[in-house]
Amino acid sequence: MQTRGEGPMRVALVGVGHWHTPFYLDPCLALPGVAVVGVSDPDPARAAAVAARAGCPSFADPVALCAQTRPDFAFVLGRHCDMAASARLLIAARIPFAIEKPGGISAAEVADLAARAAAAGCFVAVPFVFRDSALLATIRSTAPGEALQVASFKFIGGLVERYRAEGCDWMLSHATAGGGALLNLGIHFLDLLRALLPG
């Protein structure tokens, strides 16, 4: 991926109040050739705390973040109800990005993002981490060449109290999260089946 000029790749993080922020921030801070140039979150205190750790400015919204920092790449996290608006902004600005799943609160919202990104030729990725996990490799090595007939998955993600502990109470509201365990965690297994099944 090309940067817009000389120097390190300029990375922005949108919606840093999300509990997955360390999974993105920590590698960015450790990688040579990457500079975190700004972070945003509707909660200014959460944005400021992450910005202090990253040594960059914080913003209350992604519009100001992108306008003032001009990132080469962005990671979109945050409340599910805010993700699509952030993605539309980045697509319109032709800023490549990775967006946390589910990317929105409805299939129609996410389908619209896919169409917009394709029309704009904008790179967008969704980090379905099971595709690069030992689980997928184990399934493939245990039954090489066998057609998948039946699959059953059980994933225990923890108690809902973990969202409150992380300051992400919004995950407990249909209006801001868009759904429950299937949308938040089950989507990984739907994607895993796509990776395992032919076609």
TORPA-4810 file (N, C-alpha, C, O; in nm, 3 decimals):
<nodes>
NODE_1_0.085_-0.117_0.000_0.000_0.000_0.000_0.089_0.123_0.000_0.186_0.132_0.076_M
NODE_2_0.057_0.217_-0.083_0.137_0.337_-0.097_0.096_0.442_0.006_-0.022_0.458_0.037_Q
NODE_3_0.195_0.512_0.056_0.165_0.626_0.142_0.155_0.750_0.054_0.192_0.746_-0.063_T
NODE_4_0.105_0.857_0.109_0.085_0.978_0.029_0.211_1.061_0.015_0.210_1.165_-0.051_R
NODE_5_0.317_1.018_0.075_0.440_1.094_0.065_0.553_1.016_0.129_0.540_0.896_0.156_G
NODE_6_0.662_1.084_0.153_0.776_1.021_0.218_0.746_0.999_0.365_0.658_1.064_0.423_E
NODE_7_0.819_0.909_0.424_0.805_0.887_0.568_0.714_0.771_0.600_0.677_0.694_0.512_G
NODE_8_0.680_0.758_0.727_0.601_0.643_0.772_0.457_0.647_0.720_0.406_0.753_0.682_P
NODE_9_0.393_0.531_0.719_0.251_0.525_0.686_0.174_0.593_0.799_0.192_0.563_0.917_M
NODE_10_0.088_0.684_0.761_0.009_0.763_0.855_-0.123_0.690_0.881_-0.205_0.674_0.791_R
NODE_11_-0.143_0.645_1.005_-0.259_0.564_1.040_-0.348_0.639_1.140_-0.298_0.700_1.235_V
NODE_12_-0.478_0.632_1.118_-0.576_0.690_1.209_-0.665_0.579_1.264_-0.691_0.480_1.195_A
NODE_13_-0.712_0.596_1.387_-0.805_0.501_1.448_-0.933_0.575_1.481_-0.932_0.676_1.552_L
NODE_14_-1.044_0.525_1.429_-1.176_0.586_1.446_-1.257_0.502_1.545_-1.266_0.380_1.531_V
NODE_15_-1.316_0.567_1.644_-1.401_0.496_1.740_-1.322_0.418_1.843_-1.349_0.300_1.867_G
NODE_16_-1.224_0.484_1.904_-1.131_0.414_1.995_-1.192_0.378_2.130_-1.122_0.322_2.215_V
NODE_17_-1.319_0.408_2.152_-1.385_0.362_2.273_-1.420_0.213_2.267_-1.465_0.156_2.366_G
NODE_18_-1.399_0.152_2.153_-1.427_0.009_2.133_-1.325_-0.075_2.210_-1.208_-0.039_2.218_H
NODE_19_-1.370_-0.188_2.266_-1.281_-0.272_2.347_-1.172_-0.341_2.266_-1.077_-0.394_2.325_W
NODE_20_-1.181_-0.343_2.134_-1.076_-0.403_2.052_-0.964_-0.306_2.017_-0.867_-0.345_1.952_H
NODE_21_-0.974_-0.182_2.058_-0.873_-0.082_2.022_-0.730_-0.129_2.048_-0.645_-0.107_1.961_T
NODE_22_-0.698_-0.191_2.161_-0.558_-0.235_2.181_-0.508_-0.333_2.076_-0.388_-0.339_2.049_P
NODE_23_-0.600_-0.412_2.016_-0.558_-0.507_1.913_-0.506_-0.437_1.788_-0.432_-0.497_1.710_F
NODE_24_-0.543_-0.313_1.770_-0.499_-0.235_1.655_-0.390_-0.136_1.695_-0.288_-0.122_1.626_Y
NODE_25_-0.411_-0.068_1.806_-0.318_0.035_1.849_-0.181_-0.023_1.883_-0.079_0.030_1.839_L
NODE_26_-0.177_-0.130_1.962_-0.048_-0.184_2.006_0.043_-0.223_1.889_0.160_-0.185_1.891_D
NODE_27_-0.005_-0.297_1.789_0.083_-0.328_1.675_0.126_-0.203_1.598_0.240_-0.193_1.553_P
NODE_28_0.033_-0.107_1.583_0.070_0.017_1.512_0.183_0.090_1.583_0.274_0.143_1.519_C
NODE_29_0.177_0.092_1.716_0.282_0.161_1.792_0.414_0.085_1.788_0.520_0.145_1.802_L
NODE_30_0.407_-0.046_1.768_0.528_-0.128_1.768_0.592_-0.140_1.630_0.712_-0.169_1.620_A
NODE_31_0.516_-0.119_1.525_0.568_-0.140_1.390_0.653_-0.022_1.343_0.610_0.092_1.351_L
NODE_32_0.773_-0.050_1.295_0.851_0.057_1.233_0.783_0.097_1.102_0.726_0.012_1.033_P
NODE_33_0.790_0.221_1.068_0.729_0.265_0.944_0.581_0.297_0.954_0.516_0.322_0.853_G
NODE_34_0.527_0.296_1.077_0.387_0.332_1.099_0.381_0.443_1.203_0.446_0.434_1.307_V
NODE_35_0.305_0.546_1.174_0.284_0.655_1.269_0.135_0.672_1.292_0.060_0.696_1.197_A
NODE_36_0.091_0.661_1.415_-0.049_0.690_1.449_-0.061_0.841_1.454_-0.003_0.906_1.542_V
NODE_37_-0.137_0.898_1.360_-0.143_1.043_1.347_-0.265_1.105_1.413_-0.273_1.227_1.427_V
NODE_38_-0.361_1.022_1.455_-0.478_1.075_1.522_-0.577_0.966_1.555_-0.579_0.860_1.493_G
NODE_39_-0.660_0.994_1.655_-0.766_0.902_1.697_-0.892_0.983_1.721_-0.887_1.103_1.749_V
NODE_40_-1.007_0.915_1.709_-1.133_0.984_1.736_-1.227_0.893_1.813_-1.220_0.770_1.805_S
NODE_41_-1.316_0.957_1.887_-1.425_0.887_1.955_-1.526_0.993_1.999_-1.487_1.104_2.036_D
NODE_42_-1.656_0.959_1.996_-1.755_1.055_2.044_-1.736_1.093_2.190_-1.782_1.199_2.233_P
NODE_43_-1.670_1.007_2.266_-1.639_1.036_2.407_-1.500_1.099_2.411_-1.400_1.028_2.400_D
NODE_44_-1.491_1.231_2.426_-1.362_1.299_2.422_-1.261_1.247_2.523_-1.141_1.244_2.494_P
NODE_45_-1.306_1.205_2.640_-1.213_1.153_2.741_-1.149_1.023_2.696_-1.030_1.001_2.718_A
NODE_46_-1.227_0.936_2.632_-1.171_0.809_2.583_-1.074_0.836_2.470_-0.967_0.775_2.463_R
NODE_47_-1.110_0.928_2.381_-1.020_0.962_2.271_-0.891_1.022_2.324_-0.782_0.988_2.276_A
NODE_48_-0.901_1.109_2.423_-0.782_1.174_2.479_-0.690_1.073_2.546_-0.568_1.084_2.535_A
NODE_49_-0.746_0.974_2.614_-0.664_0.873_2.682_-0.585_0.790_2.581_-0.467_0.763_2.602_A
NODE_50_-0.649_0.751_2.472_-0.579_0.673_2.369_-0.476_0.762_2.298_-0.366_0.717_2.268_V
NODE_51_-0.513_0.886_2.272_-0.421_0.978_2.206_-0.296_1.003_2.290_-0.186_1.012_2.236_A
NODE_52_-0.313_1.013_2.420_-0.198_1.033_2.509_-0.103_0.915_2.498_0.019_0.933_2.497_A
NODE_53_-0.157_0.797_2.492_-0.074_0.677_2.479_-0.003_0.672_2.344_0.112_0.628_2.334_R
NODE_54_-0.073_0.717_2.239_-0.017_0.711_2.104_0.069_0.832_2.070_0.142_0.831_1.971_A
NODE_55_0.060_0.936_2.152_0.137_1.057_2.124_0.086_1.130_2.001_0.164_1.176_1.917_G
NODE_56_-0.047_1.140_1.990_-0.108_1.204_1.873_-0.228_1.285_1.918_-0.271_1.275_2.033_C
NODE_57_-0.284_1.366_1.829_-0.404_1.442_1.866_-0.529_1.354_1.871_-0.535_1.249_1.808_P
NODE_58_-0.628_1.400_1.946_-0.756_1.330_1.954_-0.865_1.421_1.899_-0.854_1.544_1.901_S
NODE_59_-0.971_1.357_1.850_-1.082_1.429_1.790_-1.212_1.365_1.837_-1.216_1.248_1.872_F
NODE_60_-1.319_1.446_1.837_-1.450_1.393_1.876_-1.521_1.325_1.759_-1.613_1.246_1.780_A
NODE_61_-1.479_1.357_1.636_-1.545_1.294_1.522_-1.444_1.264_1.411_-1.339_1.328_1.404_D
NODE_62_-1.475_1.167_1.325_-1.380_1.128_1.221_-1.365_1.231_1.110_-1.265_1.229_1.038_P
NODE_63_-1.462_1.319_1.094_-1.451_1.422_0.991_-1.331_1.511_1.020_-1.246_1.532_0.934_V
NODE_64_-1.324_1.563_1.142_-1.210_1.647_1.181_-1.081_1.567_1.181_-0.977_1.618_1.138_A
NODE_65_-1.086_1.445_1.227_-0.967_1.359_1.228_-0.908_1.347_1.089_-0.788_1.369_1.070_L
NODE_66_-0.990_1.314_0.990_-0.939_1.295_0.854_-0.896_1.426_0.790_-0.794_1.431_0.720_C
NODE_67_-0.972_1.532_0.814_-0.939_1.661_0.754_-0.806_1.714_0.806_-0.729_1.773_0.730_A
NODE_68_-0.779_1.695_0.934_-0.659_1.753_0.992_-0.536_1.663_0.986_-0.423_1.712_0.989_Q
NODE_69_-0.555_1.531_0.978_-0.438_1.442_0.981_-0.407_1.379_0.846_-0.294_1.333_0.825_T
NODE_70_-0.502_1.374_0.755_-0.486_1.316_0.622_-0.416_1.179_0.628_-0.305_1.165_0.577_R
NODE_71_-0.479_1.081_0.690_-0.416_0.950_0.705_-0.403_0.874_0.573_-0.480_0.896_0.479_P
NODE_72_-0.304_0.785_0.569_-0.288_0.694_0.455_-0.378_0.573_0.471_-0.417_0.510_0.372_D
NODE_73_-0.412_0.540_0.595_-0.491_0.421_0.625_-0.564_0.445_0.757_-0.515_0.519_0.843_F
NODE_74_-0.680_0.383_0.772_-0.756_0.398_0.896_-0.810_0.263_0.943_-0.834_0.172_0.863_A
NODE_75_-0.827_0.253_1.073_-0.897_0.141_1.134_-1.026_0.197_1.191_-1.024_0.293_1.268_F
NODE_76_-1.138_0.137_1.155_-1.269_0.183_1.201_-1.321_0.086_1.306_-1.343_-0.032_1.279_V
NODE_77_-1.341_0.139_1.426_-1.399_0.062_1.535_-1.523_0.138_1.581_-1.595_0.193_1.498_L
NODE_78_-1.548_0.143_1.710_-1.657_0.224_1.762_-1.789_0.150_1.770_-1.797_0.029_1.749_G
NODE_79_-1.892_0.228_1.801_-2.026_0.171_1.813_-2.072_0.123_1.675_-2.045_0.188_1.574_R
NODE_80_-2.141_0.013_1.672_-2.188_-0.042_1.545_-2.275_0.057_1.470_-2.271_0.063_1.347_H
NODE_81_-2.353_0.136_1.542_-2.443_0.233_1.478_-2.367_0.349_1.415_-2.425_0.422_1.334_C
NODE_82_-2.241_0.368_1.449_-2.160_0.476_1.393_-2.068_0.430_1.281_-2.014_0.512_1.207_D
NODE_83_-2.050_0.299_1.266_-1.950_0.246_1.174_-1.976_0.283_1.028_-1.884_0.323_0.957_M
NODE_84_-2.100_0.271_0.984_-2.130_0.297_0.843_-2.101_0.442_0.805_-2.048_0.468_0.697_A
NODE_85_-2.135_0.536_0.891_-2.108_0.677_0.862_-1.958_0.701_0.852_-1.912_0.774_0.764_A
NODE_86_-1.881_0.639_0.941_-1.735_0.653_0.934_-1.682_0.593_0.805_-1.594_0.650_0.740_S
NODE_87_-1.734_0.477_0.768_-1.690_0.411_0.645_-1.725_0.494_0.522_-1.643_0.508_0.431_A
NODE_88_-1.845_0.551_0.518_-1.883_0.635_0.403_-1.790_0.754_0.390_-1.751_0.790_0.279_R
NODE_89_-1.754_0.814_0.501_-1.660_0.926_0.500_-1.526_0.885_0.439_-1.473_0.955_0.353_L
NODE_90_-1.473_0.772_0.483_-1.343_0.726_0.434_-1.350_0.687_0.287_-1.256_0.715_0.212_L
NODE_91_-1.458_0.623_0.246_-1.473_0.586_0.105_-1.477_0.712_0.019_-1.411_0.718_-0.084_I
NODE_92_-1.554_0.812_0.061_-1.564_0.937_-0.015_-1.429_1.006_-0.025_-1.399_1.070_-0.126_A
NODE_93_-1.348_0.994_0.080_-1.215_1.057_0.081_-1.109_0.968_0.017_-0.993_1.007_0.006_A
NODE_94_-1.148_0.848_-0.026_-1.056_0.749_-0.087_-0.942_0.712_0.008_-0.828_0.696_-0.034_R
NODE_95_-0.977_0.699_0.136_-0.880_0.654_0.236_-0.903_0.506_0.260_-1.011_0.468_0.306_I
NODE_96_-0.806_0.420_0.230_-0.825_0.277_0.255_-0.837_0.249_0.404_-0.778_0.320_0.486_P
NODE_97_-0.914_0.145_0.437_-0.936_0.118_0.579_-0.974_-0.027_0.604_-1.016_-0.099_0.514_F
NODE_98_-0.958_-0.067_0.730_-1.010_-0.194_0.782_-1.119_-0.157_0.881_-1.101_-0.067_0.963_A
NODE_99_-1.231_-0.227_0.873_-1.344_-0.197_0.961_-1.380_-0.320_1.043_-1.392_-0.430_0.990_I
NODE_100_-1.397_-0.299_1.172_-1.439_-0.407_1.261_-1.574_-0.460_1.214_-1.656_-0.385_1.159_E
NODE_101_-1.595_-0.587_1.235_-1.728_-0.640_1.206_-1.821_-0.594_1.318_-1.777_-0.583_1.433_K
NODE_102_-1.944_-0.568_1.290_-2.019_-0.599_1.169_-2.020_-0.489_1.064_-2.074_-0.510_0.956_P
NODE_103_-1.962_-0.372_1.091_-1.956_-0.266_0.992_-2.082_-0.181_0.983_-2.085_-0.083_0.908_G
NODE_104_-2.184_-0.216_1.057_-2.310_-0.143_1.055_-2.411_-0.219_1.138_-2.378_-0.315_1.206_G
NODE_105_-2.536_-0.173_1.132_-2.638_-0.239_1.214_-2.742_-0.314_1.131_-2.839_-0.366_1.186_I
NODE_106_-2.722_-0.319_1.000_-2.814_-0.397_0.916_-2.740_-0.447_0.793_-2.637_-0.392_0.753_S
NODE_107_-2.793_-0.552_0.733_-2.734_-0.607_0.610_-2.739_-0.503_0.499_-2.645_-0.492_0.420_A
NODE_108_-2.848_-0.427_0.491_-2.861_-0.325_0.388_-2.754_-0.217_0.403_-2.697_-0.171_0.304_A
NODE_109_-2.727_-0.178_0.525_-2.625_-0.076_0.551_-2.487_-0.125_0.507_-2.411_-0.050_0.445_E
NODE_110_-2.455_-0.249_0.538_-2.324_-0.304_0.502_-2.315_-0.329_0.351_-2.210_-0.306_0.292_V
NODE_111_-2.424_-0.374_0.289_-2.425_-0.393_0.144_-2.402_-0.261_0.072_-2.333_-0.256_-0.030_A
NODE_112_-2.461_-0.154_0.124_-2.439_-0.021_0.066_-2.292_0.018_0.075_-2.238_0.075_-0.020_D
NODE_113_-2.228_-0.011_0.187_-2.085_0.020_0.201_-2.003_-0.057_0.099_-1.912_-0.001_0.037_L
NODE_114_-2.034_-0.184_0.081_-1.960_-0.266_-0.016_-1.975_-0.209_-0.156_-1.878_-0.202_-0.232_A
NODE_115_-2.096_-0.169_-0.192_-2.120_-0.112_-0.325_-2.046_0.020_-0.342_-1.986_0.045_-0.447_A
NODE_116_-2.049_0.103_-0.240_-1.978_0.232_-0.247_-1.827_0.211_-0.262_-1.762_0.278_-0.343_R
NODE_117_-1.772_0.119_-0.183_-1.628_0.094_-0.189_-1.588_0.039_-0.325_-1.486_0.079_-0.381_A
NODE_118_-1.668_-0.052_-0.379_-1.638_-0.108_-0.511_-1.644_0.000_-0.618_-1.556_0.007_-0.704_A
NODE_119_-1.746_0.084_-0.614_-1.760_0.190_-0.713_-1.646_0.291_-0.705_-1.602_0.344_-0.807_A
NODE_120_-1.598_0.316_-0.584_-1.490_0.413_-0.564_-1.352_0.351_-0.583_-1.252_0.423_-0.591_A
NODE_121_-1.346_0.218_-0.590_-1.215_0.151_-0.598_-1.136_0.168_-0.470_-1.013_0.175_-0.472_G
NODE_122_-1.207_0.175_-0.358_-1.144_0.198_-0.228_-1.120_0.065_-0.158_-1.211_-0.017_-0.147_C
NODE_123_-0.997_0.043_-0.111_-0.964_-0.079_-0.038_-1.034_-0.079_0.097_-1.024_0.017_0.173_F
NODE_124_-1.105_-0.188_0.125_-1.170_-0.207_0.255_-1.150_-0.352_0.297_-1.168_-0.443_0.216_V
NODE_125_-1.113_-0.373_0.422_-1.095_-0.508_0.475_-1.176_-0.523_0.603_-1.197_-0.426_0.676_A
NODE_126_-1.220_-0.646_0.629_-1.285_-0.680_0.755_-1.198_-0.786_0.820_-1.174_-0.891_0.761_V
NODE_127_-1.150_-0.761_0.941_-1.058_-0.856_1.005_-1.127_-0.979_1.063_-1.146_-0.991_1.185_P
NODE_128_-1.166_-1.070_0.975_-1.220_-1.198_1.021_-1.103_-1.285_1.062_-1.047_-1.358_0.981_F
NODE_129_-1.067_-1.277_1.188_-0.942_-1.335_1.237_-0.938_-1.486_1.237_-0.829_-1.545_1.239_V
NODE_130_-1.053_-1.552_1.234_-1.050_-1.699_1.232_-0.989_-1.753_1.103_-0.940_-1.865_1.100_F
NODE_131_-0.992_-1.674_0.996_-0.932_-1.717_0.869_-0.782_-1.737_0.882_-0.722_-1.813_0.807_R
NODE_132_-0.723_-1.669_0.976_-0.578_-1.678_0.996_-0.547_-1.741_1.131_-0.450_-1.705_1.197_D
NODE_133_-0.632_-1.836_1.171_-0.616_-1.894_1.304_-0.576_-2.040_1.297_-0.583_-2.104_1.193_S
NODE_134_-0.533_-2.090_1.411_-0.500_-2.232_1.422_-0.625_-2.318_1.403_-0.614_-2.433_1.361_A
NODE_135_-0.743_-2.264_1.434_-0.866_-2.340_1.418_-0.887_-2.382_1.273_-0.912_-2.499_1.245_L
NODE_136_-0.876_-2.288_1.181_-0.896_-2.320_1.040_-0.789_-2.417_0.991_-0.820_-2.512_0.919_L
NODE_137_-0.665_-2.394_1.030_-0.557_-2.485_0.990_-0.579_-2.626_1.046_-0.552_-2.725_0.978_A
NODE_138_-0.628_-2.635_1.169_-0.654_-2.765_1.231_-0.767_-2.839_1.159_-0.756_-2.959_1.133_T
NODE_139_-0.873_-2.769_1.128_-0.984_-2.831_1.055_-0.935_-2.885_0.921_-0.968_-2.998_0.884_I
NODE_140_-0.859_-2.805_0.850_-0.810_-2.847_0.718_-0.711_-2.963_0.727_-0.710_-3.051_0.641_R
NODE_141_-0.627_-2.964_0.830_-0.527_-3.071_0.841_-0.586_-3.200_0.897_-0.535_-3.309_0.870_S
NODE_142_-0.693_-3.189_0.975_-0.757_-3.308_1.033_-0.832_-3.388_0.926_-0.835_-3.511_0.931_T
NODE_143_-0.891_-3.319_0.833_-0.970_-3.387_0.730_-0.935_-3.332_0.592_-1.021_-3.276_0.524_A
NODE_144_-0.809_-3.349_0.549_-0.769_-3.292_0.420_-0.847_-3.356_0.305_-0.857_-3.478_0.295_P
NODE_145_-0.900_-3.271_0.219_-0.970_-3.319_0.101_-1.112_-3.366_0.125_-1.184_-3.393_0.029_G
NODE_146_-1.155_-3.375_0.249_-1.292_-3.420_0.277_-1.390_-3.305_0.258_-1.364_-3.192_0.298_E
NODE_147_-1.502_-3.338_0.198_-1.608_-3.238_0.184_-1.675_-3.218_0.320_-1.701_-3.315_0.392_A
NODE_148_-1.702_-3.096_0.352_-1.768_-3.065_0.479_-1.915_-3.105_0.470_-1.988_-3.058_0.383_L
NODE_149_-1.958_-3.191_0.560_-2.097_-3.237_0.562_-2.175_-3.171_0.676_-2.287_-3.123_0.656_Q
NODE_150_-2.116_-3.170_0.794_-2.182_-3.115_0.912_-2.079_-3.034_0.989_-1.964_-3.076_1.004_V
NODE_151_-2.119_-2.919_1.037_-2.030_-2.837_1.119_-2.108_-2.782_1.237_-2.222_-2.738_1.222_A
NODE_152_-2.048_-2.785_1.352_-2.109_-2.731_1.473_-2.002_-2.656_1.550_-1.893_-2.708_1.572_S
NODE_153_-2.032_-2.534_1.589_-1.936_-2.453_1.661_-1.998_-2.403_1.791_-2.117_-2.371_1.796_F
NODE_154_-1.918_-2.398_1.894_-1.961_-2.339_2.020_-1.851_-2.243_2.064_-1.734_-2.281_2.074_K
NODE_155_-1.889_-2.120_2.089_-1.793_-2.019_2.130_-1.850_-1.947_2.250_-1.960_-1.892_2.243_F
NODE_156_-1.778_-1.948_2.359_-1.823_-1.880_2.480_-1.738_-1.754_2.495_-1.621_-1.758_2.533_I
NODE_157_-1.801_-1.642_2.464_-1.728_-1.516_2.461_-1.719_-1.445_2.594_-1.653_-1.342_2.605_G
NODE_158_-1.784_-1.496_2.694_-1.779_-1.430_2.824_-1.914_-1.368_2.858_-2.007_-1.368_2.777_G
NODE_159_-1.922_-1.317_2.977_-2.046_-1.256_3.026_-2.063_-1.117_2.967_-1.965_-1.050_2.932_L
NODE_160_-2.187_-1.073_2.956_-2.212_-0.940_2.902_-2.154_-0.831_2.992_-2.135_-0.718_2.948_V
NODE_161_-2.127_-0.864_3.116_-2.068_-0.766_3.208_-1.935_-0.713_3.156_-1.894_-0.603_3.193_E
NODE_162_-1.868_-0.790_3.070_-1.739_-0.745_3.017_-1.754_-0.616_2.936_-1.661_-0.535_2.932_R
NODE_163_-1.870_-0.596_2.873_-1.892_-0.473_2.797_-1.903_-0.353_2.890_-1.850_-0.246_2.860_Y
NODE_164_-1.970_-0.371_3.001_-1.978_-0.262_3.099_-1.840_-0.232_3.156_-1.802_-0.116_3.172_R
NODE_165_-1.764_-0.337_3.187_-1.630_-0.319_3.244_-1.538_-0.243_3.148_-1.450_-0.170_3.192_A
NODE_166_-1.559_-0.260_3.018_-1.478_-0.190_2.917_-1.535_-0.054_2.879_-1.480_0.015_2.793_E
NODE_167_-1.645_-0.014_2.944_-1.707_0.113_2.911_-1.782_0.110_2.779_-1.800_0.213_2.715_G
NODE_168_-1.827_-0.009_2.739_-1.897_-0.026_2.611_-2.041_-0.072_2.635_-2.086_-0.170_2.576_C
NODE_169_-2.112_0.000_2.721_-2.252_-0.034_2.750_-2.339_-0.033_2.625_-2.442_-0.099_2.621_D
NODE_170_-2.297_0.041_2.523_-2.373_0.048_2.399_-2.394_-0.090_2.336_-2.489_-0.108_2.259_W
NODE_171_-2.307_-0.187_2.367_-2.322_-0.322_2.313_-2.448_-0.390_2.366_-2.491_-0.491_2.309_M
NODE_172_-2.505_-0.339_2.471_-2.622_-0.401_2.532_-2.753_-0.339_2.484_-2.860_-0.372_2.535_L
NODE_173_-2.746_-0.249_2.388_-2.865_-0.184_2.333_-2.880_-0.218_2.185_-2.786_-0.204_2.107_S
NODE_174_-2.998_-0.263_2.148_-3.023_-0.297_2.007_-3.003_-0.174_1.917_-2.956_-0.188_1.805_H
NODE_175_-3.039_-0.056_1.966_-3.030_0.065_1.885_-2.885_0.099_1.849_-2.860_0.150_1.740_A
NODE_176_-2.791_0.072_1.937_-2.652_0.109_1.910_-2.565_-0.009_1.867_-2.463_0.011_1.801_T
NODE_177_-2.604_-0.132_1.903_-2.526_-0.250_1.865_-2.584_-0.320_1.744_-2.512_-0.387_1.669_A
NODE_178_-2.715_-0.307_1.723_-2.778_-0.366_1.606_-2.815_-0.512_1.619_-2.886_-0.564_1.533_G
NODE_179_-2.771_-0.577_1.721_-2.800_-0.719_1.736_-2.727_-0.776_1.855_-2.663_-0.704_1.931_G
NODE_180_-2.737_-0.905_1.869_-2.676_-0.972_1.983_-2.555_-1.055_1.945_-2.472_-1.013_1.864_G
NODE_181_-2.547_-1.172_2.005_-2.429_-1.257_1.991_-2.405_-1.303_1.848_-2.290_-1.316_1.806_A
NODE_182_-2.511_-1.329_1.771_-2.490_-1.373_1.633_-2.421_-1.265_1.551_-2.328_-1.294_1.476_L
NODE_183_-2.466_-1.142_1.565_-2.407_-1.032_1.489_-2.265_-1.004_1.536_-2.177_-0.978_1.454_L
NODE_184_-2.242_-1.008_1.666_-2.112_-0.972_1.720_-2.009_-1.084_1.712_-1.895_-1.060_1.672_N
NODE_185_-2.046_-1.206_1.748_-1.952_-1.317_1.752_-1.981_-1.425_1.649_-1.890_-1.480_1.588_L
NODE_186_-2.109_-1.456_1.629_-2.146_-1.562_1.537_-2.104_-1.537_1.394_-2.083_-1.631_1.318_G
NODE_187_-2.090_-1.411_1.358_-2.049_-1.375_1.223_-1.912_-1.435_1.188_-1.883_-1.462_1.072_I
NODE_188_-1.827_-1.454_1.290_-1.697_-1.518_1.265_-1.716_-1.660_1.212_-1.641_-1.704_1.125_H
NODE_189_-1.815_-1.731_1.265_-1.836_-1.870_1.224_-1.904_-1.878_1.089_-1.879_-1.971_1.012_F
NODE_190_-1.990_-1.783_1.058_-2.047_-1.777_0.924_-1.935_-1.754_0.822_-1.934_-1.816_0.716_L
NODE_191_-1.843_-1.665_0.856_-1.729_-1.641_0.766_-1.639_-1.764_0.758_-1.587_-1.796_0.651_D
NODE_192_-1.620_-1.833_0.870_-1.538_-1.955_0.870_-1.599_-2.060_0.776_-1.526_-2.128_0.705_L
NODE_193_-1.731_-2.073_0.777_-1.796_-2.166_0.685_-1.773_-2.124_0.540_-1.755_-2.209_0.453_L
NODE_194_-1.774_-1.995_0.514_-1.745_-1.948_0.378_-1.604_-1.988_0.336_-1.581_-2.020_0.219_R
NODE_195_-1.511_-1.987_0.430_-1.373_-2.026_0.399_-1.361_-2.177_0.379_-1.276_-2.223_0.303_A
NODE_196_-1.444_-2.255_0.447_-1.435_-2.401_0.442_-1.515_-2.463_0.328_-1.475_-2.566_0.273_L
NODE_197_-1.626_-2.401_0.292_-1.712_-2.460_0.190_-1.667_-2.420_0.050_-1.618_-2.308_0.031_L
NODE_198_-1.682_-2.508_-0.047_-1.643_-2.474_-0.184_-1.737_-2.369_-0.243_-1.854_-2.362_-0.207_P
NODE_199_-1.682_-2.290_-0.335_-1.763_-2.191_-0.406_-1.786_-2.071_-0.327_-1.853_-1.978_-0.373_G
</nodes>
